């Protein structure tokens, strides 16, 4: 008990301060985690954009191939359904 001040208010303020410091540290970690997630999501979106561009090019190429082969879509078993 010799380490603690005699004033109860000071004891309570010190404990609250300790909790606030711990909360600030947790919030700082959360902010860092959210920032990291934003960067990672940006990379995922960029990668997905590249995949979509490639799929678009493939679709154009398939359309050209179908036109050259004179393939016709049919609901009864055509090239595409």
C-alpha positions in Angstrom: 0.0 0.0 0.0 3.0 2.3 0.4 3.3 2.7 -3.4 -0.2 4.0 -3.9 -1.1 7.6 -3.0 -3.4 8.2 0.0 -5.9 10.1 -2.1 -8.5 7.7 -3.6 -9.3 10.2 -6.4 -5.6 10.1 -7.5 -5.7 6.3 -7.4 -8.8 6.1 -9.6 -7.4 8.7 -12.0 -4.2 6.7 -12.4 -6.1 3.5 -13.1 -8.3 5.3 -15.7 -5.2 6.7 -17.3 -3.7 3.2 -17.5 -6.9 1.9 -19.2 -6.9 4.9 -21.6 -3.3 4.2 -22.6 -4.1 0.6 -23.3 -7.2 1.6 -25.3 -5.1 4.0 -27.3 -2.6 1.2 -28.1 -5.4 -1.1 -29.2 -7.0 1.6 -31.4 -3.6 2.3 -33.0 -3.2 -1.4 -33.8 -6.7 -1.4 -35.3 -5.9 1.7 -37.4 -2.7 0.0 -38.7 -4.7 -3.2 -39.5 -7.4 -1.3 -41.4 -4.7 0.6 -43.4 -3.1 -2.7 -44.3 -6.4 -4.2 -45.3 -7.1 -1.2 -47.6 -3.8 -1.6 -49.3 -4.4 -5.4 -49.8 -7.9 -4.8 -51.1 -6.6 -2.2 -53.6 -4.1 -4.9 -54.9 -7.0 -7.4 -55.1 -9.1 -4.9 -57.1 -6.3 -4.2 -59.4 -5.7 -7.9 -60.0 -9.3 -8.5 -60.6 -9.4 -5.6 -63.1 -6.6 -7.4 -65.0 -8.5 -10.6 -65.0 -11.6 -8.9 -66.4 -9.6 -7.3 -69.2 -8.2 -10.6 -70.2 -11.6 -12.2 -70.1 -12.9 -9.4 -72.3 -10.1 -10.0 -74.8 -10.8 -13.8 -74.8 -14.5 -13.1 -75.4 -13.7 -10.9 -78.4 -11.4 -13.6 -79.8 -14.0 -16.4 -79.3 -16.6 -14.2 -81.1 -14.2 -13.8 -84.0 -13.5 -17.5 -84.1 -17.2 -18.3 -84.1 -17.8 -15.8 -86.9 -15.0 -17.4 -89.0 -16.4 -20.8 -88.4 -19.9 -19.6 -89.1 -21.2 -21.1 -85.9 -24.7 -20.1 -84.9 -26.1 -20.0 -81.4 -29.0 -22.3 -80.9 -31.2 -23.0 -77.9 -31.1 -26.7 -78.9 -27.5 -27.4 -78.4 -25.6 -24.5 -80.0 -22.2 -23.3 -79.2 -23.2 -21.2 -76.2 -26.3 -21.6 -74.0 
